[in-house]
Amino acid sequence: MPTKEWLAEYEKKRAFTRCPNDLNAYFTLDMLAGKRLDRLSLGPVSLPTGRVLVRDPLVYLDDEEEPYFQTVPAGEYEAVACVVVPADGDCARYAAVRVCFTDAPAVRFEEALLGSEDLSAFEDGEYFGFNVDAGLACICDEAARDAFCVFAALWSDAHPEENLYDDYFAALFAENYRKHPRYQREGGDWLNWEVPGARLHMPIFQSGFGDGTYPVYFGYDGAGNLCQLAVQFIDIEMAYGEERA
C-alpha cells in the first residue's frame, strides 16, 4: 500500500495523471483521425479480489508484480477492444482495451498507479505505464496472477527444454483464430485464457504496434466513482492524424 507521504505527493500531482485523449471516443465513434473503428469482445475477465494488474504475461507477470493501489469492484466483467479496422495492407490494430465495472459513463480518465512510483519529477504529459517485450498484454486479478505463477512454474518444471509461448500458448492462440478469425492474424491476436486449475479468466491480447511502454487508466464517473479500466496502446489522433494532412 502507498505511504501517507506518497499519497500526499499523488494528490499534488494527480492532475498530471489525466489522459490527454477522450477514451470514450475509442468505444463510441465509428471514425477517428480518418480511421474506421470497431469493437471486439475479448470475453470475461475475472476480478475476485478487485486488485487488478495489466502486464505483459510472458515477460513481466511474476509473484513480485504488484496490483494498482486503486481497487475495483470485485466481479467478472467483459473486456472489449477498440480495433483500428485493417486498411492499406495493415493488420487490425488494437488501439485500446477497456473493462466497464458499472453502466455509468466515465467523465475523466486518470493513470492507474502502483503507489510506489517516484512522483518527485513527474510532469504534465508524462506517464509511467507498463512494459511490453513480447507483443502481448493481459488484464488479470491478483488471484489470477498467483495462479498463473504456479501454473507457469509447474509447466516449466515439466517442460525444461520448451518455451511457454511457442510450446503452450501458440497453439491456443491459433485455435482461437480458427474459432474467431475476426480482427485476428492467422497466428491469433487474442485469447480468453482460463488459468488451469483456478477457473479465472485472464484475457491476453496484442499490444497495438507491439513492444513498448503503455499507459493504463481508470475512468471515473460524474460522482467520482471508479467505473472503468482502459489500456491505451495507440493514440489514434497522433498516430494517424498526419495521414490526413
Order of alpha helices (4+ residues) and beta strands (2+ residues): alpha-alpha-beta-beta-beta-beta-beta-beta-beta-beta-alpha-alpha-beta-beta-beta-beta-beta-alpha
